[in-house]
Amino acid sequence: MDGLYTALSGLLAQGGSLAAIAGNLANAQSPGYLAQTGQVSDNVTAIYARSGGTQGGAWLGVELSGVVYTNAFDLQPGPIEPTGRATDLGLEGNGFFAVRTPAGQLAYTRNGAFTLDPLGRLVTSSGAILLDTQGNPLTLAPGQPFTVQSDGTVVQGGAVVGQIGVYQLAPGSVVSLGQALYQGQAAPANVQVVQRSLTQSNVSLVSSAERMLQAESAYQALTAAVNAESNRSRTASGLGTLA
């Protein structure tokens, strides 16, 4: 049964890897999307990483054999492309805009495709509100031109409206909320804001295609192993009954 469990855990892990790669390919053209770069590792290594290198409660009652897929995200900046729209904001470097979701959650995004809502606030397509360095919404006068300086300072009508909050997220702490929104351990970042531009996805199509072929090959091999182990188990069970 150990062989069957190991093969099944590998099958599930490769399934997780395939789903992540499929997500990358589907969102390769989505502004601000972070490529998923998870890996398949043995259970002991994965649990050790989750427990912070300790042997506490994370180990209790856990099956240590087999493998598991652990997701992660590539935080390297994606390319910036000009759009000509004043409300579009890109980031020149490894940074994120801070936003407040309609549910009240603090989140971070590289998708700077903002628009002005009826209250003059810059919002994402999902309604998340762009925040300044103090965690407050930036409110602009609708219909009046404005400029965003490279340090995130917003100027309208000759007056400073506020400064956009830009942050870095600690590797290993990032989780996805969907719609190019993320959460994680954040710290202020010295990253330039580029108005009339958008930060694109950092997905590499070539790398994703290579990983897809490798994962599919491993998945097929593990499927064959599961079938073979299942047949052996049925045969052994039948022999035991005859005996």
N, C-alpha and C positions, 0 to 999 in steps of 0.2 A: 504493500500500500504506500510505502514511502516514495517509491518510484512514481506512482500515479499522482500523489500529492505534489511532488516536485514538478512534474510535467504540467499539471493543471495550473499551479501557481505561475509557471512560466508563460502558459497560454494567456492567463488573465493579465499578466504584466505586459506582454507584447500587445495585447488588445488595448491597454491604456496608452502605450506608446503610439500605436497606430491612430488612435483617436486624437492625440495631441498633434501629431503630424498633419492629420486631415484638417484640424483647426487652423494650423499655420497656413496651409495651402489655401484654405477658404478665405482667410483674412489677410493675404499677402498685399492686397491693395487697400486695406483699411487703415486710415491715418491713426497713428498712435498705438497700434497693436504691438504687443510684445511677443516675440517668438517664444513658444514653449520648448524648453530644452531639457526635459526630464530624462531620467535614465533608469535602466533595469539593474537592480543590485540585489544581493542576497539579503534575507530578512535581518540577519545579525547586524550588517552594516547599516541598513536603513533605520533600525530601531536605535542603534548607537547614536546616529546622527540626530534623530528626533529627541533623544533624551539628553542631548547636550554633552555626550561623553560620560554619562553617569550610569549607574546600574540600579536606579530606583524603581519606582512603580511602573515605568513604561515597559519593563520586562516581564511583569507578572502575568501569568496565564497566556503568554504569547508563543505561538508556534515559531521556533527558530530556524527550521529548515525551509527550503523553498526560496523563491525570489519575489520581489515586489517592484512595481513601477512607482517612482517618486517624481512628481512634477516639479519643474523649476522654470524660471523665466530669464531670457537673455535681456540684460539691461543696457546693452550697447545702443547708442543713439541711432535712429534711422535717418535716412537722407531728408533734406528739406527741399521742398518744391514751392516756388512762388505761385500765388493764386490771384493776386491783385485785389482781394477783398480786405477791407480795413479791419474787419472783425476776426479774420483768420490770424492765428498766432502760432509761430513755430519756435522750437527750442534748439539752439546751437550747442549741443552737448548733452550730457547725461542728466536730464532734469525732468521734472513733472510739475504740472500746474496743480494747485490745491483747489478742490471744488467741494461743494456741499450738495449731496443728492436730494431729490424730493422727499426721501424718507428720513432726511436729517443726518445721514452718515457722512463723515469726513472721508474723502477719497482723493485719489491722485490720477492724473491722466496726461498723456502726451498729445491727445487729440485736441488741437486748438481750433477746431472748426466751430467757433462760437457765433452766436447771433444775439441781438438785443431783444429782451423780453419787454412787455408793456411797461415795466417799471424802470427800464433803462439799464438792467443788469445783463452782463455777458453770461450766456448760458450755453450748455452743450445741447445736442439734439435730443438728449434724454431729460433735459430740464435741470441738470446739475449746474449750480451757480459758481462762477469763478470767484475766488477769494483773494483778498490782499494779504500783505505780510502779517496783518493782525488778525486774520481769520474772518474778516468782514467782507460782504459783497461790494464790488466796485459798481457805482451807479453813475451812468452817463446821461446826458441830455439827448434824447432821441432826435435824429435829424441833423445834428451838428457834428462836424468832422472832429476827429481826435487822433492823437498820435501815441504810439507806445515806444518808448525809448528802449535801448538795448538792456538796461538794467531793470526793465519792467515798469518804470514810472509811466503813468498814464496822464497825458496832458490834454485838456479840452478848453477852448476859449482862452488860452493863455494861462490857465490855472491848473495846478496839479490836483488830479482827482484822487490818486493813491498809487501804490506800488504793488504790482502783481506778485504774489507769493510763488516762488519756485523752489522745489525741494529735490533732494536725492532720496532714494529708497535703498535700504541696506540689503545686499544680496542675501538670499535665503529667507527673507522675511515677507516676500511679496506674495499676495494672493489676489486672484482675479474676482471682480464683482460682475464681469460681463460689460459689454458696450465700451471697451477700452478704458474701464475704470479699475483701479487697483488700490489695495491697502498694504501698508507695511510700515516698518520703522523709518520715520522720515527725519531729515535734517536739512536746514537751509543749504541751497546750492548756488554756486557762482556760475550761472549759466546765462548766456545771452538770449533775450527774447527777440524774435524777428517778426515784425508785423507784415501782414499781407503774404504770409507763407504758412505752410503746414508741414509738420514732422510726419513722415510716412512710416509705415510698418518697417520693422527691422528684420523681417523674414527673408531668408535666403532661399530662393526657389531651387537652386542647384543642390544646396545642402539638404533641403527638405525632401527632394526627390530621391537623393541617395539614401537617406535615413528610411524613407518609405520602402524602398526595395529591400533593404536589410531587415527591417521589421517584418515585412511580408514573408521573406524567406524563413526567418526564425519562427514565425507563426505557423507556417505550413509544416515545418519540421516537428514542432511541438504537437501539432494536431495528430500527426502520424504516430508520435511517441505515446500520446494519450490513448489512441485507438489500440496500439499494440499492447500497452500495459493493461488496458481494460480486457482485451481478449485473453491475456495470460491469467488475469484474476478470475475470469469466468471459468477458464479451463481448470485452474487449481481448485476452485470451489466445486466443480463437477467431480473431480477425482476424489476430493474429500468426502463427498456424498456417497460415492460408490464404495469407498473403503468402509 
